[in-house]
Amino acid sequence: MLGLGDSSYVKFNFVAKRLNRRLLNLGGVALLDPGYADDQHDLGVDAVVDSWLSTLWQRLGGLLQFTAGTIKLQLEARYNTIYLLVNAVIF
């Protein structure tokens, strides 16, 4: 789960936190720890997003036997690949 938010709001990343908790309660298994990006950080959301995405590609690459570059090219070429990867993450 990657949430994009702004800590100046009272419910910072509330939806991402709640959805993550619900998916876990339904029996989902997280590939990696959730990332809660904050627009108020000195580096902006990139402080969390860059490292979180890098870890995600490494884990998916290991599970699906693809390199990160291969997966990225497939995602840019066809949206149906995103659907397949989302299913792999959720289930």
Secondary structure, DSSP 8 states (H G I E B T S, - for coil): -EEEE-TTSTTTTHHHHHHHHHHHHTT---SS--EEEETTSTTTTHHHHHHHHHHHHHHHHHHHT--HHHHHHHHHH-HHHHHHHHHHHH-
